Amino acid sequence: MQAPHKHKLKSLLFSAALVTVCMSAVSVAATKDSNQHFAVDVEFGAGWIARNDVRIPGDIGTEFDMTELSGEGPEFLARLGGTWQINDAHSVRLVLAPLEVEGRGTLEQATDFAGETFAAGTTDASYRFNTYKFSYRYALAERDRWQWRVGVTAVIRDADVDLRQGSLRANDDNVGVVPTLHLSGEYRVSDRWRLSFELDGLAGGPGRLFDAALKLDYVLSPRWRVSAGYRTVEGGVDTDDVYNFGWFNYAVLGLDYRFGID
């Protein structure tokens, strides 16, 4: 396994490259229909970890609090997104959200993790939970300044937990797809100000995932917007292979650019 900071750099570079490719491809299509447009957005923020409990394997491993090793934050957040507004009703959206933390702390007890036993004491740790989200959204008719969108989102998760004590090292990685429901909306406070909300989430079976944000947007021009608000990501899974539940809270700033519009 590569060092966590290298993973973070690779994730950000991959995210930027993928959004750029999607932006270039879709913008060509958007120019063929006046009802279409494309938007690119970036979100930065500082995040705090309210919970991050880990037990691997989920049936016989020793549960520990990852925040006691990695710290509770603040951690840097960066997201990249792209939206293709196909017409007034239909749109698709891609979001690339890397999340990685690392640190050194103390295990309170001997810990069985991923086939190794770590003694109580100083331990280095890293935690990765990168997500790549693809959404289809349908816009409902605007009413009383509200515009709501409903749809579905496929969330691809790239997760890894790594513990190290001297030469002893163990890690568990997992890649999978989580289907969620999508809900987003916007309220026109005035010509310039918007209150926006978005949620991707689903609970049931062995786990759950909720990714929600509430923001206040300011329209600089038909093409440019800035925003500020709050984002929370909560969820996890409880199976024989993995037990991990986390809760992350962020203060965020955003910038949105739209093209393919008059």
N, C-alpha and C positions, 0 to 999 in steps of 0.2 A: 504493500500500500504506500502511495506517495504521501509526502508531508501535507498536512491540512492546508497550509497557505498555498501550496501548488494546486490542490484541488480547487480552491476558491478562485484562483487566477484563471484556471482552465474553464471553470463554470462561467465566469463573467465574459471571457473571450468567446466561448461557444455561444452564449446567449446573444451577445452583440452581433456576431456573425449571422446567426440564424434569423434574428429580427431584420437585419439589413437585407438578407436574401428575400425574405417574405415581403418586405416593404417594396423592393424593386419589382418583384414579380406581380404583386397585386396592383401596384400603382398603374401599370400598363393597362390592366383590365379596367381600372376605375375611370380612366380617361375616355372609355368607349361609351359610357352611359352617364348622363348628367345627374342621375339619382344616386350614383355610387360615389363614395369617397373612402379614403384610407386615413387612419390616424396612428401615430406612433407616440407612446408615452413612456416616461421614465419616472420611477418613484424611489426616493432616497429617504432613509430614516434611521432612528436609533431605537433599538429593541431591548426589552427586558424579559427575562425568563421567569415566569411565575411557577412553572412546574416542568420537570423533565425526569420522570422515573423510568428506570431501565431494569429489565430482568431477561437475560439470554443464556440458555434457552428459557422459554416462558414457563415450562413446567418444573424444571429442577434447578434453574439458575438462582443466584442470590440477588435480590432486588437492591438497587442503590439509587441515590439521588445524584444525577449527573451535574446539577448546579453546584454541588459541593466540590466538584472537580473542575468544572469549566467556568464557574462564577455565574452570577445572575445578570450580568450586563453592566452598562449598555453595550450592545453589539450593533455593528453597522449593517444596514439593510439596503439592498439595491435590487430593483425589479425592472424588467423591460417588457413592454407589451406592444402588440399591434392589433388593430381592429379593421376589418374590411366590412364596411356598410354596403351590402349588396344592393339593397333598395330600402324603401322606407320601413319595411317590416322585418327584413332578414339581415342578420350580420353574423360573422364568425370572428373569434378573438383568440389570440395566442399570448400567453403570459409565461415568462421565464423567471423563476424566483429562486435563486441560490440561497441557502442558509447553512452556514458552517460556524461552529464555535470550538474553541480549544482552550486548555488551561491545565493547571496543576493544583491538586488539592489532596485531601486525605480521605481514604476509605476507612469507615468506622469499624469494619469487621472484615474477616476473611471472606472473599467474594469469589464464587464460582461464576465465571463468565466465558462463554464461547469456547468451552473445552479446557480452560486453564483456571487455576486457583491463584488469586492475588491476595497477598497478606494485607492485613490492616496496616495503613500507613500511607506515605506520600505516593501519589500516582499521577501520571500524565494521562490526559484524555483528550479525545477529539470526537465531535459529533457532527454529522452531515445529514441534512434533510432537504435536498434540492427538489423542487417541484417544477414540472412543465405542464401547463394547463392549456387545453384546447376546448373552446366553448362554441356552441351554436345558440343564438339568442333570437327570440321573436318579440318584436315590439308591439305592445298593446296600444290601443287608441289613446291619445293624450286627453286627459281630463283634469280640469281645475289646476292647471300648471304642472301636473304630474305626468311623467312619462315612465312607464314600467316595461321591463323586459323579462321574459321567462325563457328557460332553456335547460340545456344539459351541458356538463363539463366532464371531460376525461382528464384526470390528474395522473400524470406519470411521476412516481416518486423514486428518487435515487437516494437511499439512506445508507449510512455507515456509522457504526460505533466502534471506537478503538481505545484500548487501555494499554498502558505501558508502565512497567516497573523494572528499570535497568534493562537487562537483556530479555526479560519476560514480556511477551507482547501477544495480544489476541485482538481480533476484530471480527465483526459480523456486518456484512453488507447485504442489501436487498434492493431489488428493482421490481416495481410492480405498477399496475394501473388501478386507480380507484375511481369509479363512476360517481358523480355527484349531480345534484340539481343546482340550477343557477337562477338567481333572482337579482335584478339590479333596477335602480330607479333614479330619477332626477327630478327635483322640484325647482322651478324657476322663481327665485325670490324676487328678482328684478331683471332688467335687461342685461346686466353684467354679472350678477351673482347667481350661483346654483348650489343647491344642496344635493349631494350625490351619495348613493348607497349601493353596495354590491355584496353578494353572498354566494359562495360555492360551498355546499354542504350536504352531508347525508350521514345518518346514523343507523346502525343495524348490524346483526351478525356479530363478528368478533371485534368490530372497531367502529370508528367514526372519524369524520374530518369536517372542520368548519373553518373557512377563511372568509372573514368579513371586514369591510371598511366603511367608514363614514367620513366624508370630506366636505369641505366648503371650497367651491371652485370660483375663480374670478376669470371672466372672459376678457382677455386683452384685445382680441380681434377675432374675426371669423375663423382664423387658422390657429391661434395660440390661446392656451389656457394655462393658468397656474392653480395649484390646489394645496391645501393643508388639512390634516385630519388625523384619524386614529385607525389602526388596523390591528386585528387580533386573529391569531391562528391557533386552533386548539384541536386535539384529537389524538388518536393512537390506535393500537391493535393489541389484542390479548389472545394469543394462540399458544400451542405447545412449543413453537419455534421461537417466537418473539413476544415479549411484553414491553411496550413502550408507550407512555402517554405524556404529552407535552402541552404547554400553554405558553405562547409567546405574544407579547404586546408591544406595539410600535407607535411612535409619533412620526408622522411621515410628511414629506413635501413632494409635490409632483409637478411635472411639466408635460403638456400635451400639445402635439402639433398635428394639424389636419391638412391634407392636401387632396387634390382631385375635386375641389369645390370652387365656386366662383367667389 
